[in-house]
Amino acid sequence: MRAPGRLALLLVATATLAGCGENGRDPAPPAPAATPYIPPTAIEAEPTGTPAAAPVIRSLRLSGSGWVFDLDAASAGDATRIDVLVRTATVGAAPQRLRLDVVGGLAEAFATDLDGDSAPELLLWTRSGGSSAEGDVRGWRFDAAGGATAIQAPPLDDEAAIGWRGRDQFGVQGDALVRSFPLYRDDDDNASPSAGFVRVIRYRLDAEGLAVADTTLEPMDGTPQADVLAR
């Protein structure tokens, strides 16, 4: 009947020794972890467990305006989060942060002034994954004080969508956003459009946003599709 009491005393003694450091002193508390340096333009950390690819970082300056856009695009799976730090031309104005979540990736960005009002637009050309590489343009137009209004290229109407299967290219020509894509026949595979033409759509920026100005067909004569935009 005395064995349990001895066992209890032995356990208490063992716990007491384990809680003491060398020479009977309590162990020193662990040193605090060093705080990592976070640059001023860093975006907020992604939630734990979210895989993230290496970010795409770009800095765009609208020539002659003083506006600067710093872009940070990080992809996870088929989604991309684009964070933008906007610095206006106003001396002493605080930078503004904008965020856009898109399906696919960031193909290109344009800082421009399509409507000629001396306040810029930031246009983001995004592209889906896979062989279709469907393109879209989203972004913001700004006023002189830095206020941002979201804008987006309108969807293709029924006629413009005939023969479309993606592979869109976007560029800026003067006061127009230009989009081009090859036309497919019904039995073409995605790698081989055979209709022989590229559709070119020009968008203007008006008070309501981006709107179709004109649509043309260009022959697919071996000219790289991106060069069609410069014709």
Order of alpha helices (4+ residues) and beta strands (2+ residues): alpha-beta-beta-beta-beta-beta-beta-beta-beta-beta-beta-beta-beta-alpha
